[in-house]
Amino acid sequence: MLYSNPFGDFPVIGQNTYIHPSAQIIGKVIIGDNCFIGPNAVIRADEPENGKVSPITIGNNVNVQDGVIIHALAGTEVKISSNVSIAHGAIIHGPVDIRENCFIGFGAVVFKAVLNEWVFVGHRAIVQDMEIKVEKFIPAGLVVTKESFLPELTGEQKDFIKKVQQMNVLLANGYLTLKR
């Protein structure tokens, strides 16, 4: 489940992070503490620019759920801050900067984008070539490729983000306990 890329970069995994045996973590990937990496997730940092691979960096308390793909164009990075949830089947393709407490819904795509703190990307939404301001909600299925009106995040949506994040830290700890 942990593999070197062709340039000798090997993943670095933090403490109390659970990686499902079917997940594939390849190359210059740095994953923080207390993370959950679900079944069939693929996190791959292997495209070089001038012989050097840019990293995929994942903060603490992040959950990368079943079937998520995280990758980047040569010479670009993926930065995922702490307390982020990336739901089943989402695609994150760098260059991307996802800041703290964001939620990326089922099957959503984020490409060439910056998501500031507390952004909620609805299921099957697409965010491309954009910077999304703090505490915004992107409705399910919406394609955001230019400046448009986005509603403010509600208290209920913030609570949902917190609950998903907390549940996945709990799952990571539970699975790690089973392995011992």
Secondary structure, DSSP 8 states (H G I E B T S, - for coil): -EE--TTS---EE-TT-EE-TT-EEEESEEE-SS-EE-TT-EEEE--EETTEE--EEE-SS-EE-TT-EEEE-TT--EEE-SS-EE-TT-EEEEEEEE-TT-EE-TT-EEEEEEE-TT-EE-TT-EEEEEEE-TTBEE-TT-EESS-----B--HHHHHHHHHHHHHHHHHHHHHHHHH-
